[in-house]
Amino acid sequence: MAVPARKSSKAKKRMRRSHQKLNRPEISFDASAGDYRRSHRISLNGYYNGKKVL
């Protein structure tokens, strides 16, 4: 089994793990509904981009 020749430094370890993070969902205020919603999603009352779709 392969064994590393020397210990990985903290900086190298943290650089490797820099992509392992949680992303916050993009939330915007929907003026037509007066509520917050996620980007690129239909609002609760059926509007998207200012037009009624449902």
Backbone as JSON, one array per atom type, in Angstrom:
{
  "sequence": "MAVPARKSSKAKKRMRRSHQKLNRPEISFDASAGDYRRSHRISLNGYYNGKKVL",
  "N": [[0.84, -1.18, 0.0], [0.49, 2.25, -0.75], [2.29, 4.83, 0.86], [2.47, 8.12, 2.09], [5.42, 10.08, 1.59], [6.12, 12.22, 3.22], [4.68, 14.32, 5.76], [1.62, 16.01, 5.03], [1.32, 19.51, 4.76], [-0.48, 21.99, 6.74], [-1.42, 24.08, 5.16], [-1.43, 22.98, 2.56], [-3.28, 20.94, 2.91], [-5.56, 22.42, 3.53], [-5.89, 23.85, 1.18], [-6.58, 21.81, -0.56], [-9.02, 21.08, 0.46], [-10.59, 23.26, -0.02], [-12.74, 23.4, -1.77], [-14.71, 21.94, -0.67], [-17.32, 22.86, 0.53], [-20.33, 24.34, 1.81], [-22.8, 25.89, -0.13], [-24.56, 28.92, 0.0], [-28.01, 29.34, -0.74], [-29.16, 31.36, -3.44], [-31.07, 34.06, -2.74], [-33.71, 36.24, -3.45], [-35.67, 39.26, -3.29], [-39.06, 39.24, -4.01], [-41.03, 41.44, -5.55], [-43.66, 41.41, -6.56], [-45.03, 39.43, -5.15], [-44.33, 40.18, -2.64], [-42.57, 38.84, -1.03], [-39.78, 36.71, -0.15], [-37.82, 34.76, -2.46], [-36.22, 31.98, -4.14], [-33.66, 32.42, -6.59], [-34.38, 32.24, -10.09], [-36.69, 30.7, -9.86], [-40.21, 29.96, -9.7], [-42.52, 32.19, -8.18], [-44.53, 32.03, -5.15], [-47.14, 32.74, -5.8], [-47.32, 32.15, -8.49], [-45.86, 33.68, -10.38], [-43.27, 34.55, -12.68], [-40.47, 36.32, -13.59], [-41.98, 38.64, -13.7], [-44.28, 37.89, -15.07], [-47.33, 36.04, -15.32], [-47.28, 32.6, -14.95], [-48.35, 30.28, -14.01]],
  "CA": [[0.0, 0.0, 0.0], [1.29, 3.46, -0.85], [2.35, 5.66, 2.05], [3.11, 9.38, 1.74], [6.81, 10.18, 2.04], [6.19, 13.17, 4.33], [3.4, 14.83, 6.23], [1.05, 17.14, 4.29], [1.23, 20.7, 5.6], [-1.84, 22.5, 6.95], [-1.8, 24.9, 4.0], [-1.73, 22.08, 1.44], [-4.51, 20.24, 3.26], [-6.68, 23.37, 3.44], [-6.1, 24.16, -0.24], [-7.26, 20.67, -1.16], [-10.4, 21.04, 0.96], [-11.24, 24.55, -0.2], [-13.95, 23.24, -2.56], [-15.68, 21.15, 0.08], [-18.05, 23.81, 1.35], [-21.74, 24.49, 1.53], [-23.13, 27.14, -0.79], [-25.83, 29.5, 0.39], [-28.89, 29.53, -1.89], [-29.37, 32.75, -3.83], [-32.43, 34.47, -2.39], [-33.99, 37.61, -3.84], [-36.99, 39.75, -2.88], [-40.05, 39.26, -5.09], [-41.91, 42.58, -5.28], [-45.06, 41.13, -6.89], [-45.62, 38.65, -4.06], [-43.97, 40.79, -1.37], [-41.93, 37.79, -0.24], [-38.48, 36.28, -0.67], [-37.85, 33.52, -3.22], [-34.93, 31.61, -4.71], [-33.48, 32.91, -7.95], [-34.76, 31.36, -11.2], [-37.8, 29.85, -9.46], [-41.52, 30.6, -9.74], [-42.94, 32.65, -6.86], [-45.63, 31.25, -4.59], [-48.42, 33.04, -6.47], [-47.28, 31.75, -9.88], [-45.22, 34.65, -11.27], [-41.84, 34.41, -13.0], [-39.97, 37.43, -14.41], [-43.05, 39.61, -13.83], [-45.38, 37.37, -15.88], [-48.06, 34.92, -14.72], [-46.99, 31.38, -15.69], [-49.21, 29.2, -13.51]],
  "C": [[0.88, 1.24, 0.0], [1.16, 4.3, 0.41], [3.01, 6.98, 1.66], [4.51, 9.48, 2.34], [6.94, 11.15, 3.2], [4.79, 13.71, 4.62], [2.93, 15.99, 5.35], [0.91, 18.33, 5.23], [-0.23, 21.13, 5.75], [-2.32, 23.29, 5.75], [-2.19, 24.02, 2.82], [-3.05, 21.36, 1.68], [-5.71, 21.17, 3.1], [-6.94, 23.78, 2.0], [-6.87, 23.04, -0.92], [-8.73, 20.66, -0.76], [-11.17, 22.32, 0.71], [-12.54, 24.45, -0.99], [-15.03, 22.47, -1.82], [-16.42, 22.07, 1.05], [-19.51, 23.81, 0.96], [-21.98, 25.85, 0.9], [-24.48, 27.63, -0.29], [-26.72, 29.65, -0.83], [-29.09, 31.01, -2.17], [-30.84, 33.11, -3.6], [-32.6, 35.93, -2.77], [-35.41, 37.97, -3.39], [-37.89, 39.84, -4.09], [-41.07, 40.35, -4.79], [-43.37, 42.27, -5.56], [-45.75, 40.35, -5.78], [-45.34, 39.29, -2.7], [-43.27, 39.81, -0.45], [-40.58, 37.46, -0.86], [-38.64, 34.96, -1.42], [-36.46, 33.23, -3.74], [-34.87, 32.09, -6.15], [-33.85, 31.83, -8.97], [-35.82, 30.34, -10.8], [-39.09, 30.64, -9.55], [-41.89, 31.02, -8.32], [-44.15, 31.82, -6.41], [-46.96, 31.54, -5.25], [-48.34, 32.84, -7.97], [-46.62, 32.7, -10.85], [-43.75, 34.29, -11.48], [-41.47, 35.53, -13.95], [-41.1, 38.44, -14.68], [-44.25, 39.15, -14.63], [-46.02, 36.18, -15.17], [-47.81, 33.67, -15.56], [-47.81, 30.2, -15.2], [-50.55, 29.76, -13.09]]
}
